[in-house]
Amino acid sequence: QLLYYDMFELLPASDPSDWQAMQDSRYADQVAIFGEAFQRAVGDLRLFLVGAGALGCEYLKCFSMLGAGCGRNGKVQVTDMDRIEVSNLNRQFLFRQSDVGKPKSATAAVAARRMNGSLQVQASEVRVGPETEDIFDDEFWESLDIVVNALDNVQARMYVDSRCVWFAKPLLESGTLGTKANSQVILPHLTQSYADSQDPPEESIPLCTLKHFPNAIEHTIEWSREFFEQLFSDGLKEVNAFIEDPPALLAKVKAEGSGSSQLFRLGAIRRALEQRDAPFDLCARFAVMEFLDKFHDSIAQLLHTFPLDHRTGENAAFWSGPKRPPAPIRFSADEDLHLDFVIAAANLYAGALGAPQCRDREKVRGMARQYEQAVGAFKPKEVRIKVDDKDSTQEGCIDDDAAVEALSKQMAELGRRLASAKPVVPVEFEKDDDKNFHIAFIAASANLRARNYKIEEVDFHKVKMIAGKIIPAIATTTAMITGLVSAELLKLVTLKSRKVEDFKNAYVNLAMPLFILSEPLPPVQMRSKDMDPIIMGPVRALPEGFTTWDKVVVDIGDVTLKGFTDFLQKEHNLDISIISAGNACLYSSFLPAHKSRLGTKVTQLYEDVAKQQISAKRTHLVLEVSASDADDGVEITMPAIRFEFRAGAGGAGSAGGSGGAGTSAKAASRFAPGGAAGSPSSGGPQSPPAARCRWLCPRRNTP
């Protein structure tokens, strides 16, 4: 097959006069097309690369080959908090076997510098998120030219996108999934941000299918993954919560879920506390009991509730279609799969409780065999079970509530005796270490449940791929998409002279093969509505057509909350209902108790409510306001407010808060494309003083 792809929009409008310069340079080919001045601009780029995995390695290679960040004023900052693992080596090509265990970012930076000694690269192992805003502070974000994402999760992508929107920085976004790849160009005020569009939610397995009616190996693996978390992570975290505050944990458990789930959680807590520092044979007993509960007793109970000849209300066979009739499994220490489960479960439990582990297969077999003989006969109960996710039946045994009350009283007494007990160690799932029993436990559990329901069993590696959500990475896909993104990076060098039509988003599937390139969509604009379906009334946008890129800078110093609300009322004729900063509600006019907050400074109130100290480096807070027009009561929607409380990189404010020292046009221009901020009108009743309140909305002429 032959693919022809051109990118003539990369070319300058006219031939550069300095195209013959630097003929002996490693960049001679680029200079011949774009000119020496362009190449110097590429070298002086200040880039932030978030992630140093498969995509990150390719990007660092591209930067070093293009000369990006290789100039006197250039710099590439790369961060990744992960360490190199063996499974990374097949696709993260800057790493070698000898690098296993080393930081990804630092190792990749060294490898990229070997490709181009002029590369000005700085590596860090810091996660980019709200908790590291002291490190990646306002000054850091302001210093950047372009941000490049090389991330593998949506949460981190959303955070980086929000920072780029707030500081008006171009963002190059990309991702891969097997043979599929996509890229998105995000330009300040010109295109949608990453958060403006959402992928459809992933299809999930119905809860009833997982719990009672699996029909595919994926169902049993997902069930086993949850079983692992329930036993060795969430359950043990509840043990520590009980040790720390027994009454609070007991109240929490009794307020959540059905009686059966409450009984299970309380029983697991008591068992863990009573068996701490116990010999390994008690951990083996725990594993045998869990086997009996999950693969024999619960299946026998299900068949007692719904016998094989059970019929529905429509007189149809209950066990038909996707509902496979299960069969209980009797434990036998001589069965290898049964023993696999016991070894994995017992060792995980022992490790969490601080007991010595045992990897000797025959020793564990002997321990399991003695408990096999001590098992009594199963006695069914009268239990309610949901038949599908639409069923409103409250699951559980009829006698569970009484049992919960009795056990709660015993637990309360146990809590008083364990006031200074040592906490247990919850297990964090790790798929890449085959010797830690994590995948071994899930594989044994999944195949045992598959045997219950006559589903074809699978090998260890298949379970590892599904449980670890490992998507086979293809180096060709990664190289292809980073090549497309690198072309967009070159376009950003001359962003001021370009049209948005010059840039291209890409969606590619190499398996089909399919290449779709499209122009980035414009940002979503907020418009006034005569009837909003959420508030059931009219909503007025202020200003009309603003986007997520727009914001209002209020530069009146560190004033009280009343000073802030009075300012908005005077300058914009707004009645303030709610003021929030992130998840912290600073003020609500609907709560009488909040009136006492009006005399507190906004910064102090933020620290009190958010329980977070404001960094000395921080100069502003991001405030969201819910308000209505003071004249006609119509709900107002407006951009986020940048509340400048301290003189610094973001502007100069009056220390006393009585007025505004003013901020230069240069400071304001950082937030507008092309270096020009919006200029408010000088007329009209809502026009704010430019020195104290600036509308950073480039398309806006009037407030």
Number of C-alpha atoms within 10 A of each C-alpha: 3 4 7 4 7 7 10 8 12 18 13 16 9 7 12 17 12 15 19 14 14 17 13 7 10 13 15 18 14 17 22 19 18 21 21 22 15 20 23 19 18 23 24 22 22 22 21 23 23 25 25 31 25 25 28 27 27 25 26 26 22 18 22 23 16 19 25 27 25 26 19 13 13 22 22 26 19 25 24 23 15 17 18 22 18 15 11 18 16 13 19 22 17 22 22 15 11 9 17 17 12 14 20 29 28 20 20 26 25 16 16 23 17 12 13 17 11 17 26 23 24 15 20 15 16 16 18 19 16 9 9 11 15 14 14 15 13 19 14 12 18 16 13 19 19 22 25 23 22 25 23 16 9 12 11 16 20 15 16 21 24 17 16 24 25 19 19 24 25 25 26 24 22 25 21 24 16 17 18 21 20 22 21 24 26 27 26 23 24 16 21 23 29 22 15 12 9 8 7 6 6 6 6 6 13 13 15 16 19 19 13 21 21 27 20 17 21 18 21 29 26 18 23 24 23 16 18 23 16 15 19 22 19 17 21 26 19 21 25 20 17 25 24 18 13 22 16 11 18 20 11 11 19 19 11 10 12 16 24 18 17 25 21 13 22 22 15 17 20 17 13 20 22 10 17 20 15 15 13 21 20 20 31 27 20 21 23 27 18 17 21 19 14 17 22 19 21 16 22 21 18 20 18 16 16 17 14 14 9 15 14 10 8 7 8 10 14 19 18 11 8 11 16 17 21 23 17 20 19 12 20 16 21 12 10 13 15 22 23 20 24 30 27 26 29 26 24 24 27 25 21 19 23 15 19 13 17 17 11 9 13 11 13 23 21 15 19 28 19 13 17 18 10 8 12 7 7 13 9 14 14 12 17 14 19 16 16 14 11 8 11 10 12 13 16 21 16 14 13 18 17 12 15 22 15 11 16 21 12 12 20 14 11 17 21 13 11 14 13 10 13 14 19 19 17 22 20 12 17 12 18 15 13 12 10 16 21 23 27 21 23 27 29 28 29 27 26 23 28 24 18 19 23 17 18 11 19 15 10 15 11 16 25 20 14 15 21 15 10 13 11 11 18 16 18 12 23 26 16 14 23 25 15 17 24 17 14 20 23 19 19 23 18 14 17 11 11 16 9 15 11 17 23 20 21 19 20 20 17 15 10 9 11 10 15 11 13 13 15 21 16 15 20 16 14 18 15 18 12 11 11 13 9 6 9 9 12 15 20 19 17 17 22 17 17 24 23 22 28 27 21 18 25 24 30 27 27 24 24 19 22 16 20 20 19 16 18 20 18 13 16 17 17 23 21 21 16 16 19 16 18 12 8 16 16 23 24 17 13 10 10 8 10 12 14 9 16 17 13 15 18 24 18 15 20 20 14 13 14 16 10 9 11 16 10 8 15 19 21 25 18 16 18 19 20 16 21 20 17 14 9 7 13 16 21 20 21 22 23 18 21 21 25 26 27 23 19 15 14 23 20 23 27 20 16 12 19 13 15 20 18 17 20 12 16 12 14 20 16 18 26 21 20 13 14 16 22 21 19 21 15 14 10 9 11 18 17 22 14 20 19 22 25 25 25 24 28 21 16 18 13 18 20
